[in-house]
Amino acid sequence: MTTVSPFGQRARNADLVRDLYEVLYREHRFEEAGRLFHAGHVDHDPLAGPAAGGPVGHFRALTERFWGLRADIDHLVADNDRVMLFATWTGRTPSGGDLRLHTAELYRTQDGRIAEHWNVADRDVLAAHGVPGLEGDGEQPAAPGLHGPHSAVEQANAELVLGAYREVFSEHRLELADRYYHHDYRHHNMRTDAVPDGLDAFKAFFADNIAAFPDLVTTVDHIVAAEDRVMVLVTWTGTLTGAWSGGGPSDLPLRMRTCDQFRIEAGKVAEHWEVVDYLALRRAGLPTP
């Protein structure tokens, strides 16, 4: 019997997901792509639904809407049987317009195949292109906590990130942000470059958030950790009873999903990337980038 080390399992699963993007999402080899999925594959993406032909059939249908549709992996973190990544999707609309969509994808593998899938998509972009099926808030089932073996450093990094969501974002204790973030940490938003770096800008930004959404709460639905990286899928809930970013108060509810990647250095966040479902902000009454 062959035993695969945790490192070996992570590398193998990362290769599996990269194969998926090469075979299906870049080269459109539809017939071959089916072999990459487990027979019991479950897709939690509300847009995929019970698509005929499973995930391959769902993507085939999207290529009929967006000519030349392809996806490129921007960041990938492999953690035991889970692989989480950021992807940029590009294509052309029937009217000749450009599609540029950022998503975050989480895959669970089993027996060398992709067995389960969750995601966060910037549905504001999809709405602008008339994609149907965007009703609701995109809620998907959670699988919280780390899965499988992790080093002590990885466990500490995960606890650091979970602590930030609990104390800073949900309990609104901005004075504790220094405990979790380096003063000069860098912030990257996948949709816009107009996001300032550094802890002072972070505190000012979230002070405005909390003023706009006094009941803001975060729930970490999924978390993966590998070496110096932690990635999470998060649900943000609140009510826009204040004013923020030129909008509100609307008294409308917010239920927003994001994916965030953190690079941890010396026990604090040194760098952060994010994918946001901006349609949720728009529906709450706020402008989007």
Backbone torsions as a table, in degrees:
resi	resn	phi	psi	omega
1	MET	NA	133.6	-179.1
2	THR	-96.2	128.6	177.9
3	THR	-102.7	127.8	179.3
4	VAL	-97.8	126.3	179.9
5	SER	-67.7	158.3	175.7
6	PRO	-54.7	-39.8	178.8
7	PHE	-65.0	-42.1	179.5
8	GLY	-64.8	-39.7	178.0
9	GLN	-62.7	-42.6	-179.7
10	ARG	-62.7	-45.2	-179.3
11	ALA	-64.7	-40.7	-180.0
12	ARG	-64.7	-42.0	-179.2
13	ASN	-71.3	-34.5	174.9
14	ALA	-62.0	-41.7	178.1
15	ASP	-64.5	-38.7	178.3
16	LEU	-59.2	-47.4	-178.6
17	VAL	-69.0	-38.3	176.4
18	ARG	-63.1	-36.9	175.9
19	ASP	-61.5	-41.6	178.4
20	LEU	-56.8	-45.4	-177.4
21	TYR	-70.1	-34.9	179.0
22	GLU	-70.9	-48.4	-173.2
23	VAL	-72.8	-47.7	-173.3
24	LEU	-93.8	-53.9	-167.8
25	TYR	-86.9	-9.8	176.5
26	ARG	-114.6	-42.8	-174.8
27	GLU	-102.6	-9.1	175.9
28	HIS	58.0	40.9	176.4
29	ARG	-89.4	76.1	-169.1
30	PHE	-60.6	-44.3	-176.0
31	GLU	-65.9	-36.0	-178.4
32	GLU	-76.3	-28.8	-172.7
33	ALA	-66.3	-25.2	-177.7
34	GLY	-58.4	-28.7	-178.0
35	ARG	-67.4	-15.8	-176.5
36	LEU	-83.5	-10.4	-175.7
37	PHE	-106.2	140.5	176.9
38	HIS	-67.8	149.8	-178.8
39	ALA	-60.7	-29.8	179.7
40	GLY	-99.2	26.2	-176.0
41	HIS	-54.9	136.5	177.6
42	VAL	-122.5	128.0	179.5
43	ASP	-113.0	121.8	-178.7
44	HIS	-95.1	-0.4	177.2
45	ASP	-66.2	117.4	-177.9
46	PRO	-59.8	-28.4	-179.9
47	LEU	-73.6	-27.1	179.2
48	ALA	-75.3	-46.8	178.8
49	GLY	52.4	-154.6	176.6
50	PRO	-85.4	57.7	-176.1
51	ALA	-62.0	139.4	175.5
52	ALA	-61.2	128.4	-179.6
53	GLY	85.6	9.1	177.2
54	GLY	64.8	-153.3	-177.2
55	PRO	-61.9	-30.3	177.7
56	VAL	-67.7	-43.8	178.4
57	GLY	-65.0	-36.4	178.3
58	HIS	-63.5	-45.1	180.0
59	PHE	-68.5	-36.7	177.5
60	ARG	-58.5	-41.2	178.6
61	ALA	-65.0	-37.2	178.6
62	LEU	-66.1	-34.3	179.3
63	THR	-68.7	-20.5	175.8
64	GLU	-77.7	-23.5	177.5
65	ARG	-88.1	-38.3	-177.7
66	PHE	-121.7	109.9	-177.1
67	TRP	-66.6	136.8	177.3
68	GLY	69.0	22.1	-177.4
69	LEU	-60.2	133.3	177.7
70	ARG	-151.3	160.8	179.0
71	ALA	-127.7	138.7	175.6
72	ASP	-119.9	134.3	-180.0
73	ILE	-78.6	125.6	178.2
74	ASP	-93.7	-43.9	179.3
75	HIS	-142.4	146.1	178.9
76	LEU	-144.5	132.9	175.4
77	VAL	-126.7	119.4	179.2
78	ALA	-103.3	126.0	-175.3
79	ASP	-136.2	96.9	180.0
80	ASN	55.2	-118.1	-176.9
81	ASP	-89.4	9.4	-179.3
82	ARG	-120.7	142.8	175.9
83	VAL	-131.7	123.6	177.9
84	MET	-118.6	141.2	-176.4
85	LEU	-150.8	163.0	168.0
86	PHE	-105.1	140.5	178.6
87	ALA	-134.9	148.2	172.2
88	THR	-113.3	123.6	-178.8
89	TRP	-105.5	132.5	179.5
90	THR	-131.6	151.2	178.9
91	GLY	-178.4	-172.7	-179.0
92	ARG	-124.8	141.8	177.6
93	THR	-85.6	163.3	178.7
94	PRO	-57.9	-27.2	179.9
95	SER	-85.0	-0.9	178.4
96	GLY	94.9	6.0	178.4
97	GLY	-79.9	166.2	180.0
98	ASP	-96.3	136.9	169.6
99	LEU	-103.2	130.4	171.7
100	ARG	-139.4	109.7	-172.1
101	LEU	-126.4	134.3	175.5
102	HIS	-106.2	133.7	176.8
103	THR	-136.0	163.1	169.3
104	ALA	-120.8	137.4	-175.3
105	GLU	-128.0	139.2	175.9
106	LEU	-124.9	126.7	-179.8
107	TYR	-120.0	139.1	168.5
108	ARG	-108.6	132.1	-178.3
109	THR	-105.2	155.4	177.4
110	GLN	-154.0	128.1	177.7
111	ASP	55.2	37.9	176.5
112	GLY	74.8	16.6	179.2
113	ARG	-133.1	164.1	177.6
114	ILE	-84.9	118.8	-172.0
115	ALA	-107.0	-22.4	-175.5
116	GLU	-154.9	149.2	-174.4
117	HIS	-144.8	131.7	170.8
118	TRP	-124.8	161.1	176.7
119	ASN	-157.7	166.8	167.6
120	VAL	-127.4	124.9	179.0
121	ALA	-121.1	146.1	173.7
122	ASP	-76.3	83.0	-173.2
123	ARG	-68.6	-14.3	174.8
124	ASP	-60.8	-37.8	176.9
125	VAL	-67.6	-43.5	179.9
126	LEU	-63.6	-39.0	178.7
127	ALA	-63.4	-38.1	180.0
128	ALA	-64.7	-23.7	179.5
129	HIS	-100.6	11.2	174.2
130	GLY	74.4	22.1	179.2
131	VAL	-71.1	127.0	-179.8
132	PRO	-79.5	172.5	174.5
133	GLY	83.4	22.6	-177.9
134	LEU	-97.7	14.2	177.5
135	GLU	-64.7	155.9	-179.9
136	GLY	79.0	-167.1	-174.5
137	ASP	-114.7	11.1	177.3
138	GLY	74.1	20.2	-177.3
139	GLU	-59.9	138.8	178.8
140	GLN	-136.0	152.8	-177.4
141	PRO	-63.3	145.3	-178.1
142	ALA	-93.1	156.5	171.2
143	ALA	-141.9	68.6	-169.8
144	PRO	-68.8	161.7	177.0
145	GLY	87.4	158.2	176.7
146	LEU	-71.7	149.2	-179.8
147	HIS	-122.7	128.5	178.4
148	GLY	86.4	-179.1	-176.1
149	PRO	-72.6	145.2	177.8
150	HIS	-142.8	152.3	175.2
151	SER	-71.9	165.8	178.1
152	ALA	-61.8	-37.1	179.1
153	VAL	-65.7	-43.4	179.3
154	GLU	-63.1	-41.2	177.5
155	GLN	-63.1	-41.6	179.0
156	ALA	-65.6	-39.7	178.6
157	ASN	-63.6	-41.5	178.2
158	ALA	-63.9	-42.7	179.2
159	GLU	-64.8	-35.2	176.8
160	LEU	-59.6	-49.7	-178.2
161	VAL	-65.8	-44.2	178.6
162	LEU	-61.7	-37.9	177.4
163	GLY	-63.5	-38.4	178.6
164	ALA	-63.8	-43.9	178.5
165	TYR	-64.8	-37.9	-178.1
166	ARG	-71.3	-52.5	-171.1
167	GLU	-85.9	-41.7	-175.1
168	VAL	-83.7	-49.6	-172.9
169	PHE	-84.5	-40.7	-177.1
170	SER	-90.1	-37.5	179.3
171	GLU	-92.3	-5.8	174.3
172	HIS	62.8	35.1	-179.6
173	ARG	-97.5	75.5	-176.6
174	LEU	-63.1	-23.4	179.5
175	GLU	-66.7	-14.8	179.1
176	LEU	-94.0	0.2	-177.5
177	ALA	-59.4	-33.3	178.9
178	ASP	-60.2	-25.0	179.7
179	ARG	-69.6	-25.1	-171.8
180	TYR	-111.1	-25.4	-173.6
181	TYR	-122.3	140.3	169.4
182	HIS	-66.8	148.9	-176.0
183	HIS	-61.4	-32.5	-177.6
184	ASP	-109.3	29.8	-177.5
185	TYR	-62.3	154.1	-177.5
186	ARG	-104.7	140.4	-175.0
187	HIS	-122.2	127.0	-179.6
188	HIS	-123.3	121.9	174.1
189	ASN	-103.4	131.5	-174.0
190	MET	-69.7	-15.6	-177.4
191	ARG	-102.0	-30.8	-175.7
192	THR	-139.7	146.5	175.4
193	ASP	-89.0	-6.2	-174.6
194	ALA	-83.7	51.9	179.0
195	VAL	-122.8	117.2	-176.1
196	PRO	-72.2	151.1	175.8
197	ASP	-89.2	166.0	169.2
198	GLY	95.0	155.2	-174.8
199	LEU	-68.9	-34.6	-180.0
200	ASP	-63.7	-43.7	177.5
201	ALA	-65.5	-37.6	177.1
202	PHE	-58.3	-49.2	-178.4
203	LYS	-63.6	-41.4	179.5
204	ALA	-64.3	-41.6	-178.5
205	PHE	-63.6	-46.5	-177.0
206	PHE	-78.3	-21.5	170.7
207	ALA	-63.1	-40.7	176.1
208	ASP	-65.6	-40.9	177.8
209	ASN	-58.6	-47.2	-176.2
210	ILE	-69.3	-34.0	176.1
211	ALA	-65.4	-36.5	179.8
212	ALA	-77.2	-38.1	-178.9
213	PHE	-122.6	80.0	-176.1
214	PRO	-62.0	-21.8	-179.5
215	ASP	-102.1	21.4	-176.7
216	LEU	-60.4	130.5	178.9
217	VAL	-137.5	143.0	177.0
218	THR	-115.1	145.3	175.4
219	THR	-129.1	120.5	177.9
220	VAL	-83.8	109.4	-175.5
221	ASP	-84.2	-32.3	-179.5
222	HIS	-145.9	148.8	176.2
223	ILE	-146.9	137.1	171.6
224	VAL	-129.4	150.9	-179.7
225	ALA	-143.6	131.5	177.5
226	ALA	-149.4	120.8	-179.0
227	GLU	54.6	-119.3	-176.1
228	ASP	-96.3	12.0	-176.9
229	ARG	-112.7	143.3	171.1
230	VAL	-133.2	132.7	174.9
231	MET	-125.8	143.1	-178.3
232	VAL	-137.6	148.3	163.4
233	LEU	-103.1	129.3	-171.1
234	VAL	-130.7	142.3	171.7
235	THR	-109.6	127.7	179.2
236	TRP	-109.2	128.3	178.3
237	THR	-128.3	149.2	178.5
238	GLY	175.9	-173.6	179.7
239	THR	-133.4	130.0	-176.7
240	LEU	-79.4	83.7	178.8
241	THR	-103.0	-1.7	175.1
242	GLY	-120.2	-172.1	179.9
243	ALA	-108.9	141.8	-179.1
244	TRP	-160.7	137.1	174.6
245	SER	53.0	38.9	176.0
246	GLY	80.7	8.1	179.2
247	GLY	-133.7	165.8	177.4
248	GLY	80.5	172.8	-4.9
249	PRO	-73.8	143.6	-179.9
250	SER	-116.5	-14.4	-173.8
251	ASP	60.1	22.1	178.4
252	LEU	-94.9	149.1	-179.6
253	PRO	-78.7	150.9	173.2
254	LEU	-114.8	131.2	167.9
255	ARG	-138.6	97.2	-170.8
256	MET	-118.3	139.2	177.9
257	ARG	-111.0	138.4	177.5
258	THR	-135.1	162.5	166.9
259	CYS	-125.3	133.7	-176.0
260	ASP	-129.6	134.7	174.9
261	GLN	-114.9	135.0	-179.2
262	PHE	-123.3	137.2	169.1
263	ARG	-104.1	122.4	-175.4
264	ILE	-100.6	133.1	179.1
265	GLU	-138.1	124.4	179.0
266	ALA	53.3	40.9	172.3
267	GLY	80.1	10.9	177.2
268	LYS	-142.6	162.6	178.8
269	VAL	-71.2	123.8	178.1
270	ALA	-104.2	-21.7	-177.0
271	GLU	-156.5	147.1	-174.7
272	HIS	-143.3	132.5	173.5
273	TRP	-121.7	150.7	-178.5
274	GLU	-146.9	148.1	167.3
275	VAL	-118.8	130.8	-174.1
276	VAL	-123.9	138.9	171.2
277	ASP	-85.6	90.7	-173.6
278	TYR	-72.2	-13.3	177.1
279	LEU	-61.8	-33.3	179.0
280	ALA	-64.2	-40.4	177.0
281	LEU	-64.2	-42.1	179.9
282	ARG	-61.7	-43.5	-179.1
283	ARG	-68.1	-22.3	176.8
284	ALA	-83.2	-8.0	176.2
285	GLY	105.9	20.8	-178.4
286	LEU	-115.8	149.5	174.0
287	PRO	-72.3	157.6	-179.3
288	THR	-118.6	158.6	-178.5
289	PRO	-59.1	NA	NA
